[in-house]
Amino acid sequence: MANYDEIGAFRLKNQGGFVVKMDFLFGKDSTNLHRINGSGKNITLGCSETKDPGEYGVHDGDVCTIHADVVAGKDKAGKSYFIYREGNSNTAEFTISGTTLDNELGFNGINAG
């Protein structure tokens, strides 16, 4: 298995002209990931949301990344992978920007909260 950073949460900031929801991709390795829905809360322009993927079914030790569910638009998946560790204080931070059909999801780094 690749050497991924360990995190306990994801943060998604919306700088796009659309509404987005935070979901997660997870699995035993990065080649066979399954999608699981987050809380379904709308993240509007200029707002952000931080979530612990373990609260939505990601298991301790799973490889995971963020999935940005763009309402009525083109979804984006994170290209950076992490190991989820329950209780870990690190947060992987992402920003999505653009329009519903032409958007970019960028990894901003890890906040060692």
JOWO-V284756 format. One record per residue. N is the residue number from 0. SS is DSSP state (2 for helix, 1 for strand, 0 for the rest). PHI is phi in degrees with one decimal (none if undefined). NEAR is the number of other C-alpha atoms within 12 Angstrom. Layout:
n:N ss:SS phi:PHI near:NEAR
n:N ss:SS phi:PHI near:NEAR
This chain:
n:0 ss:0 phi:none near:14
n:1 ss:0 phi:-65.7 near:14
n:2 ss:0 phi:-92.9 near:12
n:3 ss:0 phi:-102.5 near:21
n:4 ss:1 phi:-67.0 near:27
n:5 ss:1 phi:-94.0 near:30
n:6 ss:1 phi:-136.9 near:38
n:7 ss:0 phi:-121.3 near:36
n:8 ss:1 phi:-161.5 near:41
n:9 ss:1 phi:-120.6 near:47
n:10 ss:1 phi:-125.6 near:40
n:11 ss:1 phi:-121.5 near:46
n:12 ss:1 phi:-106.3 near:34
n:13 ss:1 phi:-101.8 near:35
n:14 ss:1 phi:-114.8 near:25
n:15 ss:1 phi:-106.0 near:29
n:16 ss:0 phi:-86.4 near:24
n:17 ss:0 phi:-162.5 near:30
n:18 ss:0 phi:-104.3 near:33
n:19 ss:1 phi:-132.6 near:41
n:20 ss:1 phi:-123.3 near:38
n:21 ss:1 phi:-95.4 near:44
n:22 ss:1 phi:-120.0 near:41
n:23 ss:1 phi:-134.6 near:42
n:24 ss:1 phi:-113.0 near:40
n:25 ss:1 phi:-151.9 near:34
n:26 ss:1 phi:176.8 near:26
n:27 ss:0 phi:-77.3 near:22
n:28 ss:0 phi:-151.2 near:22
n:29 ss:0 phi:-79.3 near:23
n:30 ss:0 phi:-93.4 near:16
n:31 ss:0 phi:-139.2 near:13
n:32 ss:0 phi:-96.1 near:22
n:33 ss:1 phi:-114.3 near:24
n:34 ss:1 phi:-91.8 near:24
n:35 ss:1 phi:-133.1 near:27
n:36 ss:1 phi:-73.6 near:24
n:37 ss:0 phi:-79.3 near:32
n:38 ss:0 phi:-72.2 near:22
n:39 ss:0 phi:83.3 near:20
n:40 ss:0 phi:-71.8 near:22
n:41 ss:0 phi:-72.7 near:24
n:42 ss:1 phi:-110.1 near:31
n:43 ss:0 phi:-93.3 near:23
n:44 ss:0 phi:-50.9 near:24
n:45 ss:0 phi:85.3 near:19
n:46 ss:0 phi:-103.6 near:23
n:47 ss:1 phi:-140.4 near:25
n:48 ss:1 phi:-142.1 near:31
n:49 ss:1 phi:-117.5 near:30
n:50 ss:1 phi:-137.5 near:34
n:51 ss:0 phi:-91.4 near:34
n:52 ss:2 phi:-63.8 near:41
n:53 ss:2 phi:-64.3 near:31
n:54 ss:2 phi:-73.1 near:23
n:55 ss:2 phi:-118.8 near:21
n:56 ss:0 phi:113.6 near:24
n:57 ss:0 phi:-75.9 near:35
n:58 ss:0 phi:-93.6 near:25
n:59 ss:0 phi:-55.2 near:26
n:60 ss:0 phi:95.0 near:25
n:61 ss:0 phi:-71.1 near:32
n:62 ss:1 phi:-77.5 near:36
n:63 ss:1 phi:-152.3 near:44
n:64 ss:1 phi:-152.4 near:47
n:65 ss:1 phi:-90.4 near:48
n:66 ss:1 phi:-127.9 near:38
n:67 ss:1 phi:-92.1 near:45
n:68 ss:1 phi:-91.1 near:36
n:69 ss:1 phi:-82.0 near:35
n:70 ss:0 phi:-64.0 near:23
n:71 ss:0 phi:56.9 near:15
n:72 ss:0 phi:-150.6 near:21
n:73 ss:0 phi:-90.5 near:24
n:74 ss:0 phi:-72.1 near:29
n:75 ss:1 phi:-135.1 near:33
n:76 ss:1 phi:-111.7 near:32
n:77 ss:0 phi:-64.2 near:33
n:78 ss:0 phi:-102.2 near:21
n:79 ss:0 phi:-105.5 near:29
n:80 ss:0 phi:-114.0 near:35
n:81 ss:1 phi:-141.0 near:41
n:82 ss:1 phi:-100.2 near:37
n:83 ss:1 phi:-79.1 near:39
n:84 ss:0 phi:-126.6 near:27
n:85 ss:0 phi:-56.0 near:22
n:86 ss:0 phi:84.6 near:19
n:87 ss:0 phi:-67.3 near:25
n:88 ss:0 phi:-87.5 near:20
n:89 ss:0 phi:-76.8 near:26
n:90 ss:1 phi:-120.8 near:34
n:91 ss:1 phi:-83.3 near:40
n:92 ss:1 phi:-107.2 near:33
n:93 ss:1 phi:-128.9 near:35
n:94 ss:1 phi:-130.4 near:35
n:95 ss:1 phi:-112.7 near:43
n:96 ss:1 phi:-147.0 near:31
n:97 ss:1 phi:109.8 near:24
n:98 ss:0 phi:-119.3 near:23
n:99 ss:0 phi:-57.1 near:25
n:100 ss:0 phi:-103.1 near:18
n:101 ss:0 phi:-137.2 near:18
n:102 ss:1 phi:-127.3 near:26
n:103 ss:1 phi:-131.0 near:28
n:104 ss:1 phi:-112.6 near:34
n:105 ss:1 phi:-113.8 near:27
n:106 ss:1 phi:-89.2 near:28
n:107 ss:1 phi:-96.1 near:19
n:108 ss:1 phi:120.5 near:20
n:109 ss:1 phi:-108.6 near:24
n:110 ss:1 phi:-94.8 near:21
n:111 ss:0 phi:-86.5 near:16
n:112 ss:0 phi:-22.7 near:16
